[in-house]
């Protein structure tokens, strides 16, 4: 089996396991960490698919995904932080 394809399967499996933490996380912080891990794994999957297929288009999609993911995590963190400060 091709090593890149093997890594694609491993990343897919670990992404599914990380989604369990996002859904079942006992606290908001656990869910945030799980969401960050899932976003990083999807980014890695996009890069691996780009290498496997030999298409640079997936690298462009990965870059845009990373930018929006970072902005999304910042927005969620700000929302949760503001919600906890209010009495």
SULVEN-V952063 format. One record per pair of residues at least 6 apart in sequence whose C-alpha atoms are under 7 Angstrom apart, sorted by the first residue. I is the first residue (numbers start at 1). J is the second residue. Records with the same first field share a line. If there is no record, write none. Layout:
I = J, J
//
This chain:
4 = 48, 52
8 = 45, 48
11 = 41, 45
15 = 38, 41
18 = 34, 37, 38
19 = 34, 38
21 = 30, 31, 34
22 = 31, 34, 35
25 = 31
39 = 69
43 = 62, 66
46 = 58, 59, 62
47 = 58, 59, 62
50 = 56, 58, 59
//
